[in-house]
Amino acid sequence: MSQTIELSDESAALLKQQADAHGVTVDAWVQALAREKARLDDIHSGRQKAQAAAARILEIQKRVKPDPDGLTVRDYIDHSRP
């Protein structure tokens, strides 16, 4: 599928200059830029999800009451080992 994108002469010249510097066609250069942008967007989206999950975990932890005997999770793990 072929599409036409209208660019200013200056933008077209800059893209051609960058493509030439990388030894590729303008089409290949624009495609590489688009792929890199999509990859960075995926990474950013993943970070946002991880940060939201961490915030949710911290919020839930605020409601957890301390063990009445003062035991930690590690104490319970060690206690259940033979």
Secondary structure per residue as TSV (DSSP state, phi and psi in degrees):
chain	resnum	aa	ss	phi	psi
A	1	M	-	360.0	132.9
A	2	S	-	-117.7	133.4
A	3	Q	-	-128.1	156.2
A	4	T	-	-108.5	131.4
A	5	I	-	-117.5	127.2
A	6	E	-	-87.6	126.9
A	7	L	-	-128.8	156.6
A	8	S	-	-69.2	159.9
A	9	D	H	-59.4	-37.4
A	10	E	H	-64.6	-46.1
A	11	S	H	-63.7	-42.7
A	12	A	H	-62.1	-40.6
A	13	A	H	-66.3	-39.8
A	14	L	H	-64.7	-43.3
A	15	L	H	-62.7	-42.5
A	16	K	H	-63.1	-41.6
A	17	Q	H	-62.2	-45.1
A	18	Q	H	-66.6	-41.8
A	19	A	H	-62.6	-44.9
A	20	D	H	-60.8	-39.8
A	21	A	H	-64.2	-27.5
A	22	H	T	-98.7	1.2
A	23	G	T	70.2	31.4
A	24	V	S	-130.4	170.6
A	25	T	-	-76.5	164.6
A	26	V	H	-61.1	-41.4
A	27	D	H	-59.1	-46.5
A	28	A	H	-64.3	-38.6
A	29	W	H	-66.4	-44.7
A	30	V	H	-63.9	-40.2
A	31	Q	H	-63.2	-42.1
A	32	A	H	-62.8	-42.4
A	33	L	H	-62.3	-42.4
A	34	A	H	-65.2	-41.5
A	35	R	H	-63.4	-43.5
A	36	E	H	-63.4	-41.5
A	37	K	H	-62.5	-43.6
A	38	A	H	-63.1	-40.5
A	39	R	H	-63.1	-44.2
A	40	L	H	-66.1	-36.9
A	41	D	H	-63.6	-39.3
A	42	D	H	-64.1	-42.7
A	43	I	H	-62.5	-45.4
A	44	H	H	-62.1	-42.3
A	45	S	H	-62.8	-41.4
A	46	G	H	-63.5	-39.8
A	47	R	H	-64.1	-42.0
A	48	Q	H	-62.4	-41.1
A	49	K	H	-64.3	-42.6
A	50	A	H	-64.5	-41.5
A	51	Q	H	-65.6	-38.3
A	52	A	H	-65.9	-39.9
A	53	A	H	-64.8	-43.8
A	54	A	H	-62.9	-41.4
A	55	A	H	-63.0	-39.8
A	56	R	H	-65.9	-42.4
A	57	I	H	-61.4	-44.5
A	58	L	H	-62.8	-38.1
A	59	E	H	-64.7	-42.4
A	60	I	H	-66.3	-39.5
A	61	Q	H	-62.7	-26.9
A	62	K	H	-63.5	-26.6
A	63	R	T	-90.6	-6.0
A	64	V	-	-79.1	126.4
A	65	K	-	-84.9	147.1
A	66	P	-	-64.6	154.0
A	67	D	-	-64.1	133.8
A	68	P	T	-62.1	-27.9
A	69	D	T	-93.0	0.3
A	70	G	-	79.0	14.1
A	71	L	-	-79.9	150.8
A	72	T	-	-102.3	171.2
A	73	V	H	-58.7	-42.2
A	74	R	H	-59.1	-40.3
A	75	D	H	-60.4	-43.7
A	76	Y	H	-66.2	-38.9
A	77	I	H	-63.3	-48.8
A	78	D	H	-64.4	-35.9
A	79	H	H	-66.3	-34.2
A	80	S	H	-85.0	-5.9
A	81	R	-	-80.3	140.0
A	82	P	-	-71.6	360.0
